[in-house]
Amino acid sequence: MTKFLVGKKALASYLGISPSTIERWRKRYKDFPVHKRGGMLFADPVTLAAWIITSAAEKDRLAELIELRKDETARIGKHLRAEYKASVQR
C-alpha cells in the first residue's frame, strides 16, 4: 500500500519546490495529481512522480512556445515603434 504525502510542505519537499509552487501548479495545471480534503492537500508519490516525468516534455515545449512568442512580440513592438516614430516626424 502506498503511503500518501500529506500537506503542502511534504509535497513541496518531495518535489524539491516551494509550497507556493504547489499552490500555483494546482491552479495552473488541471491534471496536477494533488487532491484537497478538509483543507489538507495530499497526493500519491508514485502518481506525482509519473505526472512530473510525463509532463516534463510537454512543459519544455510550452516554454519554447512562450519564448518564441516573446521574441515575436518584441519584433512586432520594434516595428510598431519605428512606424510610430516615422509618422510623428512627418
C-alpha positions in Angstrom: 0.0 0.0 0.0 1.3 3.4 -1.0 1.8 6.0 1.7 0.4 9.4 0.8 2.2 12.6 1.1 0.1 14.9 3.2 0.4 18.7 3.4 1.9 21.4 1.3 5.3 21.2 2.9 5.6 17.4 2.5 4.6 17.7 -1.2 7.0 20.6 -1.8 9.8 18.8 0.0 9.2 15.6 -2.1 9.3 17.6 -5.4 12.1 20.0 -4.3 10.0 23.1 -4.8 8.4 25.7 -2.6 4.9 25.3 -1.0 3.7 28.3 -3.0 4.7 26.5 -6.2 2.5 23.6 -5.2 -0.5 26.1 -5.0 0.5 27.7 -8.3 0.7 24.3 -10.0 -2.7 23.3 -8.6 -4.2 26.3 -10.3 -2.2 26.2 -13.5 -2.3 22.5 -14.3 -5.7 20.9 -14.1 -4.2 17.5 -14.3 -1.8 18.0 -11.4 -2.4 15.0 -9.2 -2.8 16.7 -5.8 -6.1 16.5 -4.0 -7.6 18.5 -1.2 -9.8 17.2 1.5 -10.8 19.1 4.6 -8.3 21.9 3.8 -5.4 19.4 3.6 -3.5 18.6 0.4 -2.4 15.1 -0.3 -1.0 13.0 -3.2 0.2 9.6 -4.0 4.0 9.9 -4.5 4.1 7.4 -7.4 1.3 9.2 -9.3 3.0 12.5 -8.6 6.4 11.3 -9.9 4.7 9.9 -13.0 3.0 13.2 -13.7 6.3 15.1 -13.3 8.0 12.7 -15.8 5.3 12.7 -18.4 4.6 16.4 -18.1 8.3 17.4 -18.4 8.4 17.1 -22.2 5.1 19.0 -22.6 6.3 21.8 -20.3 9.5 22.1 -22.3 7.6 22.5 -25.5 5.3 25.1 -23.8 8.4 27.0 -22.5 9.8 27.0 -26.1 6.5 28.4 -27.4 6.4 31.1 -24.7 10.0 32.2 -25.7 9.1 32.2 -29.4 6.0 34.4 -28.6 8.2 36.8 -26.6 10.6 37.1 -29.5 7.8 37.6 -31.9 6.1 40.2 -29.7 9.4 42.1 -29.3 9.9 42.2 -33.1 6.4 43.5 -33.7 6.8 46.1 -30.9 10.1 47.3 -32.6 8.4 47.5 -35.9 5.4 49.4 -34.5 7.6 51.9 -32.6 9.6 52.6 -35.8 6.4 53.2 -37.7 5.1 55.5 -35.0 8.3 57.5 -34.8 8.3 57.8 -38.6 4.7 59.1 -38.6 5.4 61.6 -35.8 8.4 63.0 -37.7 6.4 63.7 -40.8 
